[in-house]
Amino acid sequence: MTNMIALAATDPFSPNYGCFVSDFGCQASQTVAGFMASTIKNLGDFIATMIAGAFNTNIDQGSWNIAQSQFLFWIAVTAPIILIIALVQIGIAMILQDWARIGRTAAGAALAIPFSAICVWGMQKFSGITDDITRSLTTTVQGGDLGKGLLRVIGILDLPKQTSNVVMHSAQFSQGGVIYTMAAQGAQGPNSVGEYVMALLVVALMMIAAVFLFISMSIREFGLLALAAMAPVGLMMIGQPKLTAWAQRWMNLSVGLLIAKPLAAGVVLLAVELTKSSLSVGVILVAAGAVIAASFSPLWATKLVSFAGAEVGTALHHRFSVRDQVSRASTAAAPVRGAARVIKVGR
């Protein structure tokens, strides 16, 4: 009972061991414990800021306008190159009398600029749709958005404060949470400093995961803007032989980055829903692992889109190959059937 009263009266993040002036060992332990407790609180603030910014930052119209200006620049650079390539391809096709190739190359050159503009416009619209999907996912957590739900899993309460036009995130560790419990045990005396070490390691792990997630979502947004700005370099090659693969890579990257954000939100949401009712160090490790996995969503989403596109292309290729083989078999079997019919009539 006395220990519980002492725990309630002592702030675990301002440990006071009641050391005598001459007890240098106790004084050193209290100094180390105070340093680690302060570090834990500061890392909590940092985690709250990173998680709040990971899913709440969207590409604004000003950024799209900057990408559009770069898009026009790359059209001016790429258009003459496309014209030269198209003329060379048409010349080769005329020599080979390949009229389908001539039509395909000419149509690709004529539609290169409109096709690029339509794809970038569609990317911008689809980006808004994925942001809405992510917002709906991040607001399905009971009692707040996804960021606050994840913070509650590790025992942190986010206290946002408006300072002029900047929102500052201040973290408060909730009583009964894993980290608060560890710190409270560490505040009991010099022999319990190791509890602060454990709490610091857990918070540091979560901090690393939150940084990965924030950087990943920021790179995703920059990648979309870069793809939109330099879209003509890849998309204007759509009708040119041997260069269509550039447009396919642009499509794979764009679709992968667009769906990466809602996929990451879904992974984190699943982790929050599975771990929010448990209070253990293992739960925080699971949550940190889920956040790190979500951080790599742009990579595996792009690989998924590329794999799906390759499988569809392979399936279509096999379908046409089977159709050609059946057609050849039917053509080869026709003389045999005719000869058999002649022999039967002769008999």
Secondary structure in CASP SS format (residue, H / E / C, confidence):
PFRMAT SS
TARGET T0000
AUTHOR 0000-0000-0000
METHOD secondary structure of the structure
MODEL  1
M C 1.00
T H 1.00
N H 1.00
M H 1.00
I H 1.00
A H 1.00
L H 1.00
A H 1.00
A H 1.00
T C 1.00
D C 1.00
P C 1.00
F C 1.00
S C 1.00
P C 1.00
N C 1.00
Y C 1.00
G C 1.00
C C 1.00
F C 1.00
V C 1.00
S C 1.00
D C 1.00
F H 1.00
G H 1.00
C H 1.00
Q H 1.00
A H 1.00
S H 1.00
Q H 1.00
T H 1.00
V H 1.00
A H 1.00
G H 1.00
F H 1.00
M H 1.00
A H 1.00
S H 1.00
T H 1.00
I H 1.00
K H 1.00
N H 1.00
L H 1.00
G H 1.00
D H 1.00
F H 1.00
I H 1.00
A H 1.00
T H 1.00
M H 1.00
I H 1.00
A H 1.00
G H 1.00
A H 1.00
F H 1.00
N H 1.00
T C 1.00
N C 1.00
I C 1.00
D C 1.00
Q H 1.00
G H 1.00
S H 1.00
W H 1.00
N H 1.00
I H 1.00
A H 1.00
Q H 1.00
S H 1.00
Q H 1.00
F H 1.00
L H 1.00
F H 1.00
W H 1.00
I H 1.00
A H 1.00
V H 1.00
T H 1.00
A H 1.00
P H 1.00
I H 1.00
I H 1.00
L H 1.00
I H 1.00
I H 1.00
A H 1.00
L H 1.00
V H 1.00
Q H 1.00
I H 1.00
G H 1.00
I H 1.00
A H 1.00
M H 1.00
I H 1.00
L H 1.00
Q C 1.00
D C 1.00
W H 1.00
A H 1.00
R H 1.00
I H 1.00
G H 1.00
R H 1.00
T H 1.00
A H 1.00
A H 1.00
G H 1.00
A H 1.00
A H 1.00
L H 1.00
A H 1.00
I H 1.00
P H 1.00
F H 1.00
S H 1.00
A H 1.00
I H 1.00
C H 1.00
V H 1.00
W H 1.00
G H 1.00
M H 1.00
Q H 1.00
K H 1.00
F H 1.00
S H 1.00
G H 1.00
I H 1.00
T H 1.00
D H 1.00
D H 1.00
I H 1.00
T H 1.00
R H 1.00
S H 1.00
L H 1.00
T H 1.00
T C 1.00
T C 1.00
V C 1.00
Q C 1.00
G C 1.00
G C 1.00
D C 1.00
L H 1.00
G H 1.00
K H 1.00
G H 1.00
L H 1.00
L H 1.00
R H 1.00
V H 1.00
I C 1.00
G C 1.00
I E 1.00
L E 1.00
D E 1.00
L E 1.00
P E 1.00
K E 1.00
Q E 1.00
T E 1.00
S C 1.00
N C 1.00
V E 1.00
V E 1.00
M E 1.00
H E 1.00
S E 1.00
A E 1.00
Q E 1.00
F E 1.00
S C 1.00
Q C 1.00
G C 1.00
G C 1.00
V H 1.00
I H 1.00
Y H 1.00
T H 1.00
M H 1.00
A H 1.00
A H 1.00
Q H 1.00
G H 1.00
A C 1.00
Q C 1.00
G C 1.00
P H 1.00
N H 1.00
S H 1.00
V H 1.00
G H 1.00
E H 1.00
Y H 1.00
V H 1.00
M H 1.00
A H 1.00
L H 1.00
L H 1.00
V H 1.00
V H 1.00
A H 1.00
L H 1.00
M H 1.00
M H 1.00
I H 1.00
A H 1.00
A H 1.00
V H 1.00
F H 1.00
L H 1.00
F H 1.00
I H 1.00
S H 1.00
M H 1.00
S H 1.00
I H 1.00
R H 1.00
E H 1.00
F H 1.00
G H 1.00
L H 1.00
L H 1.00
A H 1.00
L H 1.00
A H 1.00
A H 1.00
M C 1.00
A H 1.00
P H 1.00
V H 1.00
G H 1.00
L H 1.00
M C 1.00
M C 1.00
I C 1.00
G C 1.00
Q C 1.00
P C 1.00
K C 1.00
L C 1.00
T H 1.00
A H 1.00
W H 1.00
A H 1.00
Q H 1.00
R H 1.00
W H 1.00
M H 1.00
N H 1.00
L H 1.00
S H 1.00
V H 1.00
G H 1.00
L H 1.00
L H 1.00
I H 1.00
A H 1.00
K H 1.00
P H 1.00
L H 1.00
A H 1.00
A H 1.00
G H 1.00
V H 1.00
V H 1.00
L H 1.00
L H 1.00
A H 1.00
V H 1.00
E H 1.00
L H 1.00
T H 1.00
K C 1.00
S C 1.00
S C 1.00
L C 1.00
S C 1.00
V H 1.00
G H 1.00
V H 1.00
I H 1.00
L H 1.00
V H 1.00
A H 1.00
A H 1.00
G H 1.00
A H 1.00
V H 1.00
I H 1.00
A H 1.00
A H 1.00
S H 1.00
F C 1.00
S H 1.00
P H 1.00
L H 1.00
W H 1.00
A H 1.00
T H 1.00
K H 1.00
L H 1.00
V H 1.00
S H 1.00
F H 1.00
A H 1.00
G H 1.00
A H 1.00
E H 1.00
V H 1.00
G H 1.00
T H 1.00
A H 1.00
L H 1.00
H H 1.00
H H 1.00
R H 1.00
F H 1.00
S H 1.00
V H 1.00
R H 1.00
D H 1.00
Q H 1.00
V H 1.00
S H 1.00
R H 1.00
A H 1.00
S H 1.00
T H 1.00
A H 1.00
A H 1.00
A H 1.00
P H 1.00
V H 1.00
R H 1.00
G H 1.00
A H 1.00
A H 1.00
R H 1.00
V H 1.00
I H 1.00
K H 1.00
V H 1.00
G H 1.00
R C 1.00
END
